Amino acid sequence: MPSNGRKQALSAVILVSLALAGCRPDAMEVKNATLPAAKPENTGWIITNTGGHDAAFTLDINGTFWLTADKIAAQLQKQSPDSLAFVLNSLALVHSLSRNAPPMSTERWMHNPEVLLNSLGQGFCDDRAAALCRIWQAGGLEARIWHLEGHTVPEVKLGGRWQLFDPDVGVYYTNGDSAVCSVEAIARGEARYFSMRDTLYAITPEKSVLLLLDKYLSRDDNRLSEWYLSGPAAPDTTFRLPSGSSLACCQPAADGWANGSYASVLLPPHTSGALYIPLVLAARPEGMEAVFPFADTLYGETLVQNPTADTLALRYFVNPFLPGLQQQNHFTLRGQGAGQLDIALFSQEEALPATPFYFDQLREQLLCSDALQRFVHDILPRLPAINDMDELPAFFHAYLQQKGTAPDEITRREAAFQQRFLVAREVLQKQPGMEAHIIHTPVFLLLAMEYFGKDIGLDELAAFLESLSL
């Protein structure tokens, strides 16, 4: 078909209604399969509707995909001897399966754990706080959201007391009596220690910046908010595939969203039927804009048609932090037409790319070590004074010399640093009056010297600077 004719045919694909195409058996079916993978890191899975009808089914792979708030709560409560253990396990899960990075959307569907944990894997503090709060509520606990100036956190009621557990930083705070602090207790200055990965650490002035504790202390700005939990309901858990189509996961993403993996729906020539994938759409074929006007969003059940002689592919974001396949993989599909679904594994030429370096990782390294203290007490006093951002490159050069860095390595590091320096200066130009605050913050100086010069991406640098300057 000529390209113009193909575009016209594709443009004729119209979003019609939520009715299912054709007939579909009413009986609920269950299909189980156990498939071995010799090299799980180089293996993907594909589900194909081999029957003559649309198939509507729920999907479970190794108990880790597809996740819902109810499913997470039920699994964690089975593993937890009491409510506190359930709360801590929920905190660890949300923190480990997501990262703090610019969200794809400001719409409130981002606040559903089903979206954050299955599809995107990244968002700001409010997205992670809302996801954790919904899991607690699914587990029968009373929970709420606090909006602070520059930070959003959840609280849960345990033993008649409100207690804060921050999924963005991955910590909770205790006072001198080992009682877990509430937001209001932290605002009164009662926090003495923070717990990360089951270890208790003393709060120091340097680490308080990484913990965002100053956000709590501005008490006039702290308020409870129902907005984060009042958005759209969680997506339907039922996948729907037209006859002949396939759902495949997970392939490396060549471009676009930084998370680096996606699932694909493959529509063979002349396929038509009901399609619903409870993941965020990443890309659609040229000409399908009439059916899917926007990428980077969620869609309800849609009637699709492929009038061309080519197989068309729609791509959906998949959380790269979810556990991958194992050597033995258990698939359970339940629903109408589940019996006509074929499940198979396929080999990929290379493993999924490593996920980008996120500020979460760096913050944990610094919070759980004495690197900040060593820098402040042993290195910073031997470096020249710095009064503004323009002096930062020379300060960085002196830092590398102080460490005994080889000349060729200094050249390489300074080239990487210069790019990040320009981004930092641009960010600060949008924050009048904040340059002096940031430039005299030991946390920023260490990050600028040791990490912004080699590891962290430009988006991460901008987000961190903005968090320091709020």
FENGI-V38312 format. One record per residue. N is the residue number from 1. PHI is phi in whole degrees, -180 to 180 (none if undefined). Layout:
# FENGI-V38312
n->(N	N)
phi->(PHI	PHI)
This chain:
# FENGI-V38312
n->(1	2	3	4	5	6	7	8	9	10	11	12	13	14	15	16	17	18	19	20	21	22	23	24	25	26	27	28	29	30	31	32	33	34	35	36	37	38	39	40	41	42	43	44	45	46	47	48	49	50	51	52	53	54	55	56	57	58	59	60	61	62	63	64	65	66	67	68	69	70	71	72	73	74	75	76	77	78	79	80	81	82	83	84	85	86	87	88	89	90	91	92	93	94	95	96	97	98	99	100	101	102	103	104	105	106	107	108	109	110	111	112	113	114	115	116	117	118	119	120	121	122	123	124	125	126	127	128	129	130	131	132	133	134	135	136	137	138	139	140	141	142	143	144	145	146	147	148	149	150	151	152	153	154	155	156	157	158	159	160	161	162	163	164	165	166	167	168	169	170	171	172	173	174	175	176	177	178	179	180	181	182	183	184	185	186	187	188	189	190	191	192	193	194	195	196	197	198	199	200	201	202	203	204	205	206	207	208	209	210	211	212	213	214	215	216	217	218	219	220	221	222	223	224	225	226	227	228	229	230	231	232	233	234	235	236	237	238	239	240	241	242	243	244	245	246	247	248	249	250	251	252	253	254	255	256	257	258	259	260	261	262	263	264	265	266	267	268	269	270	271	272	273	274	275	276	277	278	279	280	281	282	283	284	285	286	287	288	289	290	291	292	293	294	295	296	297	298	299	300	301	302	303	304	305	306	307	308	309	310	311	312	313	314	315	316	317	318	319	320	321	322	323	324	325	326	327	328	329	330	331	332	333	334	335	336	337	338	339	340	341	342	343	344	345	346	347	348	349	350	351	352	353	354	355	356	357	358	359	360	361	362	363	364	365	366	367	368	369	370	371	372	373	374	375	376	377	378	379	380	381	382	383	384	385	386	387	388	389	390	391	392	393	394	395	396	397	398	399	400	401	402	403	404	405	406	407	408	409	410	411	412	413	414	415	416	417	418	419	420	421	422	423	424	425	426	427	428	429	430	431	432	433	434	435	436	437	438	439	440	441	442	443	444	445	446	447	448	449	450	451	452	453	454	455	456	457	458	459	460	461	462	463	464	465	466	467	468	469	470)
phi->(none	-58	-60	-65	-65	-64	-62	-65	-66	-67	-67	-79	-69	-118	-72	-109	-149	-96	-75	-81	-77	65	-106	-146	-61	-82	-67	-80	-124	-128	-125	-113	-150	-119	-124	-84	-132	-65	-127	-55	-68	-113	-125	-120	-127	-141	-115	-120	-84	-90	-88	-94	-130	-61	-121	-122	-152	-93	-128	-134	-122	57	74	-118	-159	-97	-97	-128	-59	-64	-65	-61	-60	-63	-64	-71	-67	-65	-88	-112	-73	-155	-66	-63	-63	-61	-62	-67	-66	-66	-58	-63	-66	-64	-66	-79	-95	-148	-134	-82	-160	-52	-74	-72	-146	-97	-68	-76	-65	-63	-82	-80	-60	-60	-79	-63	-87	-90	-109	-93	77	-152	179	-88	-59	-68	-66	-73	-64	-66	-62	-65	-60	-67	-67	-59	-64	-63	-86	88	-98	-83	-143	-153	-119	-107	-103	-104	-74	96	-159	-134	-140	-102	-123	-132	-94	-129	58	80	-121	-76	-136	-95	-135	-97	-75	-73	-86	83	-137	-136	-120	-129	-92	-67	-98	72	-80	-69	-81	-91	-58	-67	-67	-65	-63	-84	83	-87	-71	-118	-137	-127	-112	-135	52	67	-124	-96	-126	-74	-82	-109	-57	-67	-74	-62	-68	-65	-81	63	-66	-64	-66	-76	-74	-82	-63	-66	-93	-80	-153	-74	-139	-94	-60	-68	-108	-107	-83	-59	-64	-61	-59	-58	-85	-93	-80	-133	-123	-66	-57	88	-88	-137	-120	-123	-157	-125	-111	-64	-91	-77	-157	85	-52	-70	-71	83	-151	-152	-105	-123	-102	-104	-111	-64	-53	64	-76	-151	152	-86	-125	-148	-127	-79	-127	-81	-68	-100	-158	-130	-63	-59	99	-92	-64	-67	-89	-122	-60	-131	-85	61	-152	-96	-126	-81	-63	-137	-82	-120	-148	-112	-85	-93	-92	-112	-78	-103	-128	-108	-111	-129	-71	-126	-60	-74	-93	-67	-60	-84	-66	-116	-70	-122	-125	-108	-109	-130	-118	-128	148	-77	84	-62	-67	-96	-93	-103	-116	-147	-107	-138	-90	-112	-62	-143	-71	-59	-64	-63	-71	-62	-78	-108	-60	-51	-64	-65	-60	-64	-59	-75	-68	-99	-136	-105	-61	-64	-62	-64	-65	-65	-94	-107	-105	-55	-63	-94	-102	-66	-64	-133	-116	-154	-63	-64	-89	-66	-59	-66	-62	-65	-61	-63	-62	-65	-65	-60	-82	75	-70	-64	-56	-67	-71	-61	-61	-66	-66	-68	-66	-67	-67	-60	-63	-72	-62	-65	-65	-60	-65	-65	-63	-69	-65	-88	-124	-56	86	-98	-61	-63	-62	-73	-66	-103	-96	-56	-60	-63	-61	-64	-64	-63	-71	-96	-121	-67	-82	-151	-110	-82	-71	-66	-63	-66	-62	-62	-64	-67	-60	-66	-69	-70	-95	-69)
